[in-house]
Amino acid sequence: MAPSDPGDTVMPPAFVDPLGHAPLQPGADGLSLIAPGSGTVWPVSAGIADLVHPRPQPTDPAPPQFDRPLPAVEEAFLRWTFRAFGGDEDTLRRKVIDKLDLAPDAVVLDNACGGGANTRLLQERLPRGVLCSTDISLELLAHGAGRFATDTGCRTIWCGANALYLPFPDQSFDAVLSTGGFNQFGDPVRAIAEMTRVTRPGGRIVIADEGYAPWLQQTLTGQMVLNDNPLMACAPPLQALPAVAQEVRLEWHLGNAYYCLDFRVGAAPPAVDLDLPHEGLRGGTIRSRFEAMRQRHETETGADR
């Protein structure tokens, strides 16, 4: 695939097998991608690669049934949310996107993008960049791909993907955004590990989703909000952050009903001098005190047997 502008040298990341991360090759039919090792065939329809892993099975639970197409359900939910909790959608999305610290030629992943609620705003920030928009719902992706121009200068790619098995090589992106959906990924530790894996050191990851502020959950309003939407009881996934997370920030927005957690991906965990001697009578170091505590615990545990 050629860049959208002949002078544009920013290329999108190559697709890889979402499980083994081996590079995929175009199928001879031009309508598929193939994993050379396993021979797995991933279909491509209307320019959207379906790289969702694991593949749907006949025994999977039936998807929820709605009274209208899924894109209309998503749009109705967003309209209702901003009316119920107060706030301007465009203003809030811009504020969240600001946290990505994007350069005009950045390569960005909009993870679980739905029907593309962030697409236009991200394209504006990436006049010479690349935007990869992924979601597990091909119906929402097709809707989003049909709504937005592809000749904005920002090269926009739509791809079916499970957030727990991202089909991109390590360190593919300058930034990763996930607004809505994170609480339903199923495994917050793996989800953040995958986002971290595909982010270059120095890049930012921003996660925003439902989560009523903990200091409000026991109020009468909070109890009604949680009864209406159990996902509002979700807490920001602080314990799922990787050891390399730096400059961690946490805020609540939209009537304190949605958290926004973001961090910068460091090259390594922060350094601590574990062997610097303490001043004072007790002495020792962080390491020696820890070893002494562990030995005491082992001795006490052995004596109790």
C-alpha positions in Angstrom: 0.0 0.0 0.0 1.5 3.4 -1.0 1.5 6.4 1.3 -1.4 8.8 0.8 1.1 11.6 -0.2 4.1 10.8 -2.5 6.4 12.8 -0.2 5.1 11.1 2.9 7.7 8.8 4.4 5.6 7.7 7.4 4.5 4.1 6.8 1.9 2.2 8.7 3.0 -0.8 10.8 2.9 -4.2 9.0 0.2 -6.6 10.1 1.3 -9.6 12.0 -0.3 -12.8 13.2 -2.2 -11.7 16.4 -1.0 -14.8 18.3 2.5 -15.5 17.2 3.4 -12.0 15.8 4.8 -13.5 12.6 4.5 -11.1 9.6 1.5 -11.8 7.4 1.7 -12.1 3.6 -0.9 -11.1 1.0 -3.0 -14.0 -0.3 -2.9 -14.8 -4.0 -6.6 -13.9 -4.2 -5.9 -10.3 -3.0 -8.7 -10.8 -0.5 -6.8 -12.3 2.4 -3.6 -12.3 4.5 -1.8 -15.5 5.4 0.4 -16.5 8.3 3.3 -18.3 6.6 4.0 -20.6 9.5 0.6 -21.8 10.5 -1.2 -21.2 7.2 -3.9 -19.3 8.9 -5.9 -17.2 6.5 -7.3 -13.8 7.6 -10.0 -12.4 5.3 -9.9 -8.8 3.9 -13.2 -7.2 2.9 -13.7 -3.7 1.5 -10.1 -2.9 2.6 -10.6 -4.0 6.2 -8.5 -6.9 7.4 -10.3 -9.2 9.9 -7.5 -10.1 12.3 -9.7 -10.8 15.3 -8.3 -13.6 17.5 -9.7 -15.9 18.7 -12.0 -16.6 15.8 -15.7 -16.7 16.6 -17.0 -20.2 17.2 -20.5 -21.7 16.7 -20.6 -22.4 20.4 -19.9 -18.8 21.4 -22.8 -17.0 23.3 -25.1 -15.2 20.9 -24.3 -11.4 20.7 -26.8 -9.0 22.3 -29.8 -8.2 20.2 -30.8 -4.5 19.7 -33.7 -2.7 18.1 -31.5 -1.0 15.6 -28.1 -1.5 13.8 -25.1 -1.5 16.1 -23.7 1.8 14.9 -27.0 3.5 15.8 -26.9 1.9 19.2 -23.4 3.2 19.9 -24.3 6.7 18.7 -27.5 6.8 20.8 -25.5 5.7 23.9 -23.0 8.4 23.4 -25.7 11.1 23.0 -27.4 9.9 26.1 -24.2 9.7 28.2 -23.2 13.3 27.5 -26.7 14.5 28.2 -27.1 12.6 31.4 -23.7 13.4 32.9 -23.2 16.8 31.5 -20.4 17.9 29.2 -19.5 18.6 25.6 -18.4 15.5 23.7 -16.1 17.4 21.3 -14.4 19.3 24.1 -13.8 16.3 26.3 -12.5 14.1 23.4 -10.0 16.9 22.5 -8.9 17.1 26.1 -8.3 13.4 26.2 -6.4 13.4 22.9 -4.2 16.3 24.1 -2.7 13.8 26.6 -1.2 11.8 23.7 1.3 14.6 23.0 1.1 13.9 19.3 3.5 15.1 16.6 2.0 15.8 13.2 3.7 12.7 11.7 3.0 10.4 14.6 1.8 6.8 14.1 -1.2 6.3 16.4 -3.4 3.3 17.4 -7.1 4.0 18.3 -7.7 0.8 20.1 -11.4 -0.3 20.3 -12.4 2.7 18.1 -16.0 1.6 17.6 -17.6 3.6 14.8 -14.8 6.2 14.8 -15.9 8.7 17.4 -12.2 9.9 17.7 -11.3 9.6 14.0 -11.9 13.1 12.8 -10.1 14.7 15.8 -7.1 12.4 15.5 -6.9 13.0 11.7 -6.7 16.7 12.4 -3.7 16.1 14.8 -1.9 13.9 12.3 -1.7 15.8 9.0 1.4 13.8 8.0 0.8 10.8 10.2 -0.8 7.4 10.3 -3.9 6.4 12.2 -4.7 2.7 12.8 -8.3 2.2 14.0 -9.1 -1.2 15.4 -12.2 -2.8 16.9 -13.5 -6.3 17.5 -16.8 -5.4 15.7 -16.4 -5.4 11.9 -19.9 -3.8 11.7 -18.7 -0.7 13.6 -15.5 -0.6 11.6 -17.3 -0.7 8.3 -19.5 2.1 9.5 -16.6 4.2 10.6 -14.6 3.6 7.4 -17.6 4.8 5.4 -17.9 8.1 7.3 -14.5 9.6 7.1 -12.3 10.7 4.2 -9.1 8.9 3.5 -7.4 11.8 1.7 -6.9 14.1 4.7 -3.1 13.7 4.7 -3.4 11.4 7.6 -3.3 7.8 6.4 -6.2 6.0 8.1 -6.3 2.2 8.3 -9.2 0.2 9.7 -8.6 -3.3 11.0 -10.6 -5.9 13.0 -8.7 -6.8 16.1 -9.1 -8.1 19.6 -7.5 -5.7 22.1 -6.0 -8.7 23.9 -4.2 -9.9 20.7 -3.1 -6.8 18.7 -2.0 -7.7 15.2 1.0 -5.3 15.2 4.8 -5.8 15.8 6.5 -4.6 18.9 7.0 -0.8 19.2 4.8 0.1 16.2 3.2 3.2 17.6 4.1 6.6 19.0 0.9 6.6 21.0 -2.2 4.4 21.8 -5.6 5.6 22.7 -8.5 3.6 24.2 -11.8 5.5 24.9 -14.6 3.2 26.0 -14.5 -0.5 25.8 -11.5 -1.1 28.1 -13.8 -2.3 31.0 -15.1 -5.0 28.7 -11.7 -6.3 27.4 -11.9 -9.1 29.9 -8.2 -9.0 31.1 -6.9 -5.6 32.0 -3.4 -6.8 32.7 -3.1 -8.4 29.2 -4.8 -5.5 27.5 -2.4 -2.9 28.9 0.6 -5.3 28.3 -0.5 -5.5 24.6 -0.8 -1.7 24.4 2.6 -1.3 26.0 4.1 -3.9 23.7 3.1 -2.0 20.6 4.1 1.4 21.9 7.6 2.8 21.4 9.6 3.9 24.4 8.6 7.5 25.2 5.1 7.2 23.7 2.0 7.8 25.7 -1.0 5.4 26.4 -4.3 6.9 27.3 -7.2 4.9 28.6 -10.7 6.4 29.3 -13.8 4.5 30.3 -16.8 4.3 32.6 -16.0 4.4 36.3 -18.0 6.5 38.8 -15.6 8.2 41.2 -15.1 6.0 44.3 -16.0 8.8 46.7 -19.4 9.1 45.1 -20.4 5.5 44.7 -22.0 5.2 48.1 -24.2 8.3 47.6 -27.8 7.8 46.6 -27.0 9.2 43.1 -24.0 6.8 42.9 -26.1 3.8 43.9 -28.6 4.7 41.2 -25.9 5.2 38.6 -24.3 1.8 39.4 -27.7 0.1 39.3 -28.3 1.6 35.9 -24.9 0.6 34.5 -22.8 -1.9 36.5 -19.7 -0.9 34.5 -19.8 2.3 36.4 -18.4 0.3 39.4 -15.1 -0.3 37.4 -12.0 1.2 38.9 -9.1 2.6 36.9 -6.7 -0.2 36.2 -3.8 1.1 38.2 -2.6 -2.3 39.3 -2.4 -3.5 35.7 0.1 -0.8 34.7 3.5 -2.2 33.6 6.7 -1.6 35.6 7.9 0.8 32.8 5.0 3.2 33.3 6.2 6.7 33.9 4.4 10.1 34.4 1.2 8.4 35.4 -1.8 10.7 35.6 -5.4 9.9 36.7 -8.4 12.2 36.3 -12.2 11.9 36.4 -14.4 13.7 33.8 -18.0 14.0 32.7 -19.6 14.5 36.1 -16.9 12.2 37.7 -18.5 9.3 35.9 -15.5 8.5 33.5 -11.9 8.0 34.5 -8.9 8.9 32.3 -5.7 7.2 33.0 -2.5 7.9 31.0 1.2 7.1 31.2 4.4 7.3 29.3 6.1 4.1 28.3 9.6 4.1 29.7 12.5 2.1 28.3 13.0 0.4 31.7 11.6 0.4 35.2 12.8 3.3 37.4 16.2 2.8 38.9 16.6 2.4 42.7 19.9 2.2 44.5 19.1 -0.9 46.6 22.6 -0.9 48.0 23.0 2.6 49.3 23.7 2.4 53.0 21.2 4.0 55.4 22.4 6.6 57.8 21.8 6.0 61.5 22.1 3.2 64.1 20.1 0.6 62.2 22.2 0.9 59.1 21.9 -1.6 56.3 20.5 -1.1 52.8 17.2 -1.6 51.2 18.4 -4.9 49.9 20.0 -6.1 53.2 16.9 -5.1 55.2 14.7 -7.0 52.8 16.9 -10.1 52.9 16.9 -10.0 56.7 13.1 -9.7 56.7 12.8 -12.7 54.4 15.1 -14.8 56.5 13.1 -14.0 59.7 9.9 -15.0 57.9 11.4 -18.3 56.7 12.7 -19.0 60.2 9.3 -18.2 61.8 7.4 -20.2 59.2 9.7 -23.2 59.8 9.3 -23.0 63.6 5.5 -23.2 63.2 5.6 -26.4 61.2 
